[in-house]
């Protein structure tokens, strides 16, 4: 969870590429395709990473509900980043990977910090410092 250009996809590639299937609207483009892929992965009992911004409780709830129904352990990673840092990283992207700056501002406005009470089994903060990811346990503060 987090605004665009905070390292979510890179984190997936570094930590989960060899063990988890990636479900991302960046790849699928429609919710219908995403739903079908999620359902297939769940049916096959595949480990999954949802690589989306998921800024609101409502957006996260649909995934959490699906995972809980099938007894999946649901772990959330919140990517801490300042808008200025995201804008800087985004400016280095090319083609379809670069999103309009307004998208980052819009997501930031909608961003609601996650809570364990949403149904997560575990939550973590992720920060980028000196081009490395640092993961720390959630403590309901930023």
Beta strands, then each sheet from edge to edge (+ up, - down):
strand 1: 21-23
strand 2: 48-50
strand 3: 75-79
strand 4: 122-129
strand 5: 132-137
sheet 1: 1+ 2+
sheet 2: 3+ 4+ 5-
end
